Amino acid sequence: MTGRTPLRVPVGQDAHRWSTFPGERTLVVAARTVTSTVRVLEALPALLRGDHRVTVVFAHDPTSAFDSGVLGLLHDAGCRVLPWEQLDDVAPDLILSASENIDVPEGDCPVLVLPHGVGFQKFVPDSRGPGERLSGVVPDALLESGRAWLAISHPSQEEQLLATHPKIAGRTLLVGDPCFDELTNSAPMRSAYREALGVAEHQRLVMVSSTWGPTSLLGTQPDLPARLLAQLPYDSYRVGAIVHPNVWAAHGSWTLRTLQAAALDSGLLLMPAVHAWRPALVAADVLIGDHGSVSLYGAALGTPLLLAAFGADAVPGTAAHALGDLAPRLDARGDLRTRIEDVVREHEPERYAEVAARAFAEPGNALAQLRTALYRLLGLTEPASEPPYPLAVPRPEPAATPVTAWRVTTDVHDEDGGPTVTVTRVPAAVAGSGGSVVDDSTSFAHLMCTDDERDGRVSASASVIVRRGAESTTPGALRWVRETLDRLPGSLLAVSDVRGRTCLAGFRDGPVVEASGTGALGDPQLLAAVVYACFRAGLPLDDRAVTVRTGDRPAEDVVLRVRPDAR
């Protein structure tokens, strides 16, 4: 122990002198990567709920290429963390991990390895040599020791492993997949998740999922999120991204956010590296994925799926590989909106039922079966309490940066004897990826931004400036309109909310128009687009009722009235 940091409770030679809770067994959780650590953190509380007999210590193994973020994750969860080099000084009764690549210390305690994805479906670089290995399989030496137990979610996985790793015979435990059970039980919370993410009822949520490595979706098409945001109308769609924690760990959030800057500025829902991907997946209307586990989870939930990449590192004969043969592909350079709409229209919820049945056995019972296995390996009687039941996953935190600038296209035409304005918005940050813009006698394109737009070049060239998040009094709104037009000589129209569904739109050297929406139409940006379109079309702006269409919303009405006291 010379030169080492002294061990403190709950472990150490005299830990009993300082500990509050009595413990009969010591469970060491080996934390090596964010992905594997999260899997244990999500399952373990339900397994040990209320049992003071088990002392849990988290040991940090820093040897992985994807180690970044592990310590922060453990600290944020309030875990007691033990340096890996001090693991020899602990006498664990069980080592638990979701990483098969840990360097297990000498001893005779069992080692239980949970999957950190769906089965054994991917070939990955071997950190112990120059070649590849099958993800999820522990080293032969640990198998030979008779200490290792591998949790599996389906009997076919044992058959798969025996064909390539005969020493695994008798070392598997069929428990199911706790993550899939949670996702399935979260379906009734779908509306709550969508609301938390800022997805309106009339909007379609497209989630992009990428595993890690050069053959992944982001490894082959890093610009796909931006292209989706450029082609999917802003008022009809939201776009999100689920990125494997190994990407965050290997490259860092700074690099990921820098590479996706245009998409983030356009409202991309970039889900945090841990936990939040689950409610986002449940909330999705469409999933665009690759050969990662999220694609299989989404398909098993009945979500329409498009594969934008599928690497050769996917293992033949697995459920994931079968999914690759069955799911339709996405041509990222084609018409993305049409392809998405087609796959939604043609989708049948049971399309992937057979693939799911090959991946997940005995759904709904994984936590209960895992608790039974855990206590058997600990040498303790299982608690008399009811078996743990998979709960719905928590609501996510909002994950999008507010969009501050749009390329707006308006089409003006007569319908049922009155003018109708169709408004289409594309975030300005990705507008260059969306094709050509028509500007003629009935279709008008312009740049609109909010007053908190950070790029001065955008605000200086925007035709329309909209005040964000301020329901001002009428005198305050009029003052803001005048000051904004004086400050930005390139702008034609400045618009401020006044109350509820009403805003004031002031023209440079022209009238101030009061625009009032009916129904759910209270977005000042949409009201501003209507005023601009009517002006460009030469329509009278006083006592004018206009029908407005945006995306898939029902048609709504806007009433325009010129304020005689503010010309």
C-alpha positions, -999 to 999 in steps of 0.1 A, spaced: 0 0 0 30 23 2 27 53 -21 -10 46 -28 -40 67 -19 -55 52 12 -87 33 5 -118 49 21 -153 36 28 -170 16 16 -139 -5 10 -106 -10 28 -92 -30 57 -111 -10 84 -140 2 63 -164 -12 89 -153 16 114 -165 43 91 -194 28 71 -230 36 79 -246 7 60 -238 -29 69 -228 -50 39 -225 -88 35 -212 -88 -1 -191 -64 -22 -201 -59 -58 -175 -41 -80 -188 -24 -112 -160 -22 -137 -164 11 -156 -144 13 -188 -164 31 -215 -193 55 -214 -215 30 -233 -208 1 -210 -210 21 -178 -244 36 -188 -259 1 -193 -250 -9 -158 -261 25 -143 -295 21 -160 -301 -15 -147 -284 -18 -114 -307 4 -92 -337 -17 -99 -318 -49 -92 -305 -38 -58 -334 -16 -47 -335 -13 -9 -310 -41 -2 -284 -30 24 -266 -63 22 -247 -54 -10 -220 -28 -10 -214 -14 -45 -181 1 -56 -174 15 -91 -138 8 -103 -126 30 -132 -106 12 -158 -89 40 -179 -74 18 -206 -100 22 -233 -97 44 -263 -132 55 -254 -125 63 -218 -133 100 -220 -164 109 -201 -165 78 -178 -154 96 -146 -177 125 -152 -206 101 -158 -199 83 -125 -195 115 -105 -227 129 -119 -245 98 -109 -231 101 -73 -210 69 -75 -182 60 -52 -152 55 -76 -122 34 -69 -90 38 -90 -84 7 -111 -49 1 -96 -64 -4 -62 -88 -31 -73 -62 -57 -61 -68 -45 -25 -105 -52 -27 -120 -87 -22 -151 -85 -44 -177 -111 -43 -188 -103 -79 -174 -81 -107 -201 -67 -129 -195 -49 -162 -210 -43 -196 -175 -42 -212 -159 -75 -221 -125 -60 -225 -117 -53 -188 -84 -66 -174 -98 -87 -145 -75 -90 -115 -64 -123 -100 -89 -141 -78 -118 -165 -79 -149 -142 -78 -173 -145 -107 -174 -119 -135 -208 -111 -150 -207 -93 -184 -238 -76 -196 -243 -67 -233 -240 -30 -241 -259 -34 -274 -280 -60 -290 -261 -92 -290 -228 -99 -306 -234 -82 -340 -203 -63 -348 -166 -68 -355 -144 -42 -338 -107 -35 -336 -89 -56 -310 -72 -34 -285 -49 -63 -276 -36 -67 -312 -37 -54 -348 -67 -75 -359 -104 -76 -352 -126 -94 -327 -162 -101 -320 -177 -74 -299 -190 -86 -265 -168 -117 -261 -144 -118 -231 -108 -131 -236 -102 -168 -237 -81 -167 -205 -111 -155 -186 -133 -181 -201 -108 -208 -192 -107 -196 -156 -144 -206 -152 -151 -171 -137 -169 -155 -167 -206 -154 -173 -221 -137 -204 -256 -124 -203 -275 -129 -235 -308 -117 -248 -317 -147 -271 -307 -184 -272 -295 -179 -308 -267 -158 -294 -253 -188 -275 -254 -209 -307 -236 -181 -325 -209 -179 -299 -203 -216 -296 -196 -218 -334 -166 -194 -330 -157 -196 -293 -163 -232 -281 -149 -223 -246 -180 -203 -240 -200 -235 -235 -220 -233 -203 -209 -197 -196 -240 -179 -208 -271 -167 -189 -303 -160 -208 -318 -129 -193 -333 -109 -222 -327 -72 -229 -336 -47 -201 -331 -17 -225 -356 -31 -250 -381 -38 -222 -378 -2 -211 -383 11 -246 -414 -11 -251 -429 0 -218 -423 36 -226 -447 37 -256 -475 52 -236 -452 82 -228 -446 90 -265 -466 122 -265 -449 134 -234 -415 128 -249 -424 146 -281 -437 176 -261 -405 177 -241 -385 177 -273 -405 205 -288 -422 184 -315 -457 197 -323 -486 173 -330 -486 181 -367 -449 176 -371 -431 145 -381 -399 136 -361 -371 121 -381 -343 106 -360 -309 99 -375 -289 73 -356 -252 66 -361 -229 40 -346 -192 46 -344 -164 39 -369 -157 47 -406 -185 25 -419 -212 42 -398 -238 67 -410 -218 97 -398 -186 81 -409 -198 79 -445 -223 108 -447 -215 134 -420 -236 160 -438 -268 140 -438 -285 158 -409 -279 192 -426 -293 178 -459 -324 166 -442 -330 199 -425 -325 216 -459 -351 194 -477 -377 189 -450 -400 219 -444 -393 235 -411 -430 237 -401 -437 200 -409 -406 182 -396 -382 181 -368 -348 163 -372 -328 147 -344 -296 128 -341 -286 99 -318 -248 95 -320 -230 66 -304 -212 75 -271 -179 63 -287 -181 91 -312 -184 116 -284 -156 100 -264 -132 96 -293 -137 130 -309 -151 151 -282 -183 172 -281 -164 202 -295 -155 184 -327 -190 169 -331 -208 202 -326 -183 220 -349 -189 194 -377 -227 197 -372 -228 234 -367 -250 242 -397 -275 215 -386 -274 226 -350 -281 262 -361 -311 248 -380 -327 232 -350 -311 197 -350 -321 178 -318 -287 164 -310 -294 140 -281 -268 139 -253 -245 110 -253 -262 90 -225 -298 82 -215 -317 107 -237 -315 86 -269 -342 63 -255 -371 87 -252 -360 103 -285 -363 69 -302 -397 62 -288 -409 97 -300 -396 92 -335 -419 89 -366 -391 77 -388 -356 63 -380 -327 67 -404 -299 44 -392 -271 20 -399 -259 -13 -385 -258 0 -349 -281 -14 -322 -304 17 -322 -316 7 -357 -326 -28 -344 -343 -13 -314 -363 11 -335 -373 -15 -360 -384 -38 -331 -406 -10 -318 -424 -8 -352 -408 25 -363 -404 30 -401 -367 25 -409 -344 36 -436 -308 25 -437 -284 52 -449 -253 30 -442 -246 -6 -434 -210 -16 -428 -192 -49 -436 -183 -50 -399 -219 -63 -392 -217 -100 -383 -235 -124 -407 -261 -146 -392 -272 -121 -365 -305 -103 -362 -288 -71 -371 -275 -85 -403 -309 -98 -411 -323 -63 -406 -298 -51 -432 -312 -75 -457 -348 -65 -450 -348 -27 -444 -351 -3 -473 -321 20 -482 -319 57 -483 -301 74 -512 -287 104 -493 -282 123 -525 -318 118 -537 -351 134 -528 -350 128 -491 -385 141 -484 -402 119 -509 -383 89 -497 -393 95 -461 -429 100 -470 -429 69 -491 -414 47 -463 -440 60 -438 -469 54 -462 -457 19 -471 -447 8 -436 -464 -21 -419 -458 -22 -381 -451 -60 -381 -425 -57 -409 -396 -64 -385 -414 -87 -361 -395 -118 -372 -361 -100 -368 -371 -87 -334 -381 -122 -323 -345 -133 -333 -330 -107 -310 -352 -104 -279 -364 -135 -260 -390 -134 -232 -396 -96 -235 -406 -79 -203 -387 -102 -179 -351 -91 -183 -347 -72 -151 -363 -100 -130 -342 -126 -146 -311 -105 -143 -317 -100 -106 -321 -137 -101 -287 -143 -118 -270 -115 -99 -280 -127 -65 -271 -163 -74 -236 -152 -83 -234 -131 -51 -243 -161 -30 -273 -143 -14 -310 -151 -13 -330 -129 -36 -350 -102 -19 -386 -111 -10 -398 -79 -27 -416 -81 -61 -393 -87 -91 -382 -54 -107 -404 -42 -135 -392 -21 -164 -403 15 -160 -409 41 -187 -377 61 -194 -377 97 -181 -386 127 -202 -357 142 -220 -344 177 -217 -348 200 -247 -319 193 -270 -322 219 -298 -307 253 -303 -334 278 -313 -334 286 -350 -328 324 -356 -329 327 -394 -349 311 -423 -352 312 -460 -389 317 -464 -409 309 -496 -445 321 -499 -470 312 -526 -500 334 -531 -531 323 -550 -568 326 -549 -588 298 -533 -626 298 -526 -628 335 -537 -601 348 -513 -563 349 -511 -544 319 -497 -507 321 -487 -487 289 -484 -456 294 -462 -425 271 -464 -395 277 -441 -360 263 -443 -334 272 -418 -310 296 -434 -279 277 -421 -288 248 -445 -308 266 -471 -280 263 -497 -285 225 -497 -321 226 -505 -322 234 -543 -332 265 -563 -358 291 -552 -385 304 -574 -393 341 -572 -421 353 -596 -454 371 -596 -470 347 -571 -440 330 -554 -417 351 -533 -385 341 -514 -369 362 -486 -346 360 -457 -361 363 -423 -343 364 -389 -350 371 -353 -336 400 -333 -312 377 -314 -295 365 -346 -258 364 -338 -244 367 -373 -245 404 -382 -243 397 -419 -276 378 -417 -295 405 -398 -280 432 -421 -293 414 -452 -326 400 -439 -358 414 -455 -378 407 -423 -367 410 -387 -389 394 -360 -388 402 -323 -384 369 -303 -401 361 -271 -415 395 -261 -452 402 -258 -449 440 -257 -474 467 -252 -485 485 -283 -463 516 -277 -434 494 -269 -438 473 -301 -441 505 -322 -410 519 -307 -391 487 -313 -402 486 -349 -390 521 -356 -357 515 -338 -350 483 -356 -357 497 -391 -334 526 -383 -307 503 -371 -310 479 -401 -314 499 -433 -314 467 -454 -346 455 -438 -381 460 -453 -403 448 -424 -399 446 -386 -424 426 -366 -431 424 -329 -455 404 -308 -481 424 -290 -504 400 -273 -515 364 -278 -519 358 -315 -514 394 -326 -483 412 -339 -475 446 -353 -456 446 -386 -440 479 -396 -428 486 -432 -399 510 -440 -415 542 -452 -449 525 -451 -478 515 -429 -479 495 -397 -501 464 -401 -517 446 -373 -518 408 -380 -541 386 -359 -541 348 -362 -569 325 -355 -568 289 -342 -533 278 -333 -516 303 -356 -497 325 -332 -462 322 -344 -450 358 -352 -426 345 -378 -455 330 -398 -476 361 -393 -447 381 -406 -444 359 -437 -481 364 -445 -477 402 -443 -446 401 -465 -463 379 -491 -494 400 -494 -473 431 -498 -452 415 -525 -483 403 -543 -498 438 -543 -528 428 -521 -546 454 -500 -533 451 -464 -563 468 -446 -593 447 -435 -580 417 -453 -587 381 -444 -561 357 -456 -561 319 -455 -527 304 -444 -513 270 -451 -481 257 -434 -469 222 -438 -495 196 -427 -514 220 -405 -551 226 -412 -557 259 -431 -560 289 -407 -570 325 -411 -551 357 -405 -568 391 -404 -547 422 -415 -556 457 -405 -536 489 -411 -532 510 -380 -543 546 -389 -523 560 -360 -490 546 -370 -486 552 -408 
